[in-house]
Amino acid sequence: MNKIFREKLVLILIVIIALFGNIWVSYPDIMEIRNFVTAREMVTDGNWLITTMNGAYRFEKPPLPTWITAGFMKLIGINAPDWTMRIPSALMGCLFLYLLYLFIKLLTNKDQISMLAVFIGATTIMFTNLVNENTWDTYTYVFAFATVFFSLKGIKTNKLFYFILTSFTIGASILSKGPVGLYLIYFPFLISYFLIYGKEELKKYWKILLGTFLLGILIAGLWPLSIYLKNKDIFMSNIFQKVINKEVATWNNRKQESIFYYLDYPVYTGIWMLPLVFSFFPKWSKPRTVDKNFLNLTLIWNFITFLGLSAVGMKKKRYMLPLFMTSPMILSSVLIYYFETTKEQLKKSDKFLLNFQKFLSLILYIFVLFIAYIFIYPNEKTGLWYPIFCTILFIPFLIYTFKGNPKKVIIGSGIIMLLGNLTGNWYIDRYLRLEVKKKIFLKYDYPRLSNLRRTLSKEEFYSFNPSMREVWNIGKQINDLSTEKYMDTDNLPNTMNIVTSDSPEKLLKKLPQYKIINTKTYYKEDNDNNTINIYIIQRI
């Protein structure tokens, strides 16, 4: 077994730990819940083409991520733990890192740079945290990056097969979250590539690239076309126009931030923030790279993506994912310098950078120990074993980082960042916050609403404007009493299970023709101590 093969096996292990080690930690947010509910209704009700969410049409988001989630849900069961629904997203993260390796190897023919980029990507905290959530962003950007790779492969090999694959990945990206993936990943790459590698290839391939793009749009258009052919009434109604108006209003009015909102994005790379900032200065980075064209490509690509993000009014930190996909390429093309440089050859700026990596690694270790001994040790659930585990776990890598050559400082600091992210999230997100909530709010030993989903309740449920969290935790659709269907109380059954936070008095004001015959109280969510009632009511 040669050295390169061993290093690749270790790298694969690091990727698996990074992308799967945290998927069970946090509870699903509302974006994931909507995806899960729609996926479940695909499985239970067969709504694969005309997607629904709690029985209502769901056209706000394209269906591909939900199709993938639903396929996985069908495989493992609709009552599987929440965290298992994130496995498809984590696999997409793995796919990106694999494509990243192939892309850099194709462009530079340098295995070490490719492997280093994968390592940096896997130890970038915001990247791993984002792909640990099953939202649409991961899918659209990974498919867009696949489009980049297959386009480049087609250009380099002049084979039609790869251009056909490009069309399919374009279609997949659009079917994941519209054109945003192409806007922030694919188009910036094309501009950067032809600026750096010359206009000759642009002249030669612009027609086929345009053709692949148009074919990709046609592939993406198969979904709305199928809806039109199957149910023209839905397509020709005002439902789609309402969805378009809603999405336009959302992007124009919600989360409006300054154009400088994303300037702090290097901080979210964690241990790599200072090397990344240094790399933005060509005077420092170019003497340290072994492939100036590749460095220039990645810098321009990253800059165009940054401008594209900043130009959009609605901004959220999770929208920075494309920047965390381009940053490992910049970093790998520069930090590879330290793999071939001895301590004696380092300049002052290099020593400062490596010392900063050591310092940040030590601070991270101290922070983890502080959390472990101050918050974890007093908790009766873990006892002393977890703090001791955290203490011992980091020591070999700290020694490796502090006593090693420049290469070991880079590798060691990345591993310490990974371990810090894992051990911190394992306790802080999963237990500490929940324990604090319990100590403040917990008064009664109520069951969790999600128990109903896990036991696959066969009861029918009703509510006024039910939230998607309630729908997900109940395990099935909740009939919405605020809809036109139930405005006529004669359409209501004689006995109903009402899911609501209302008091009995408030509920009976809404439904005066009923009486309450039983009440069951639940905690709304596994990580929340707010309560919700299920009233069994009967017509008087």
C-alpha angles and dihedrals in degrees: 000000000000125000097255092052091050091049091051092051090051090047091052089051091051091050092050092049092045098048100035103030094080106033092100096049110079126046119245116275123219094269091056092044091057090050092048094048092050091046092050092052089052088057100039101034102025093241095151099133104030098041122212138190114204087344095305121111112270112201099139091098131034113253108235099094089046091048089053092047092047091050090052091044090054089053098050101027133263093258095055117127116283094246093060089065087067095062093090090055092048089050089053088054089053089049090053093051090049091050089046089057092048093045095053092042089052094049101039104019087221116128096191094056090049093051093045091052090053090049092050091047092051092050096046101109099209093048093052093043092051096049088048087070119072099230131136095254096075093052098047094048096044091051089047090053089049086055089054092051097046091046091052091045090052091050093047096045100029089223121147092213093072093048089053089052087050090059092052093050090048088054091046092051093050091046089054102054109339122261096326094102092053091044094054104030115019104038094044088052093052092050092047095044096052092043092055105031098041144260096268093080090046091055091047100045108025093099095051091044090052089048092051090050093051091046089050090054089051091051090051089047092061090083098058089038090055090050089051093050094045099041116010092175092065093045095047095044124092092260094098092045090052090051092050092048091048093050093046090050091048094052092044100044112024127080093358108181139171121278086247092060095107098045090102094057095113088066089063091059087072115204091016098060099102096042088050093051090048090050091059089070108078092199088064102032103043096063088053100050125088093206114043094180091056092047091049091048093052094044093051091043091051092047094050090048090050091051091047092053093045093050092062113086098215109071134180130167092242089060087071091078094108089058090054088053095053097038096071089059092054092046096046093051090055106032091053083078089075092055090067100033128090125216090254092058095054121115124217093265090050092051090048091050095048092045089052089053089052093046093049090048090053093047090051090051092050091049092052091049091048091054091043098052101032100042109014103042095056089053111098092213095070106020118187099320096082097052090047090048090052091047094052097038096065100041100082091049093047090053089046090052100043099040099037137090122265092278091055091050090057095045095040095050090050092052092047089052090052093049092046092051092048100044093041094050093043092064109018097049099032105038117003097059092043092048091051090051091049093051091050102038112015111107106144137038096244121163120244119258089230088068086079091059092048092051093044096233114214094204122113114239133203133192144159109256095338116208119237090242089060091047091050095046094045088056099229144042118305114215108238110226091193092068124098091252092070100038088101104067090207086075091061120097121246092246125036141175105225118199110203146128089224122118116247091256093052092047093051090051087060093044106028093164091067137069129208114246100171140008131201122186123208137176106251098229141008090249099037131071097202110118135227130191132223108205122194104212131184131201112254 
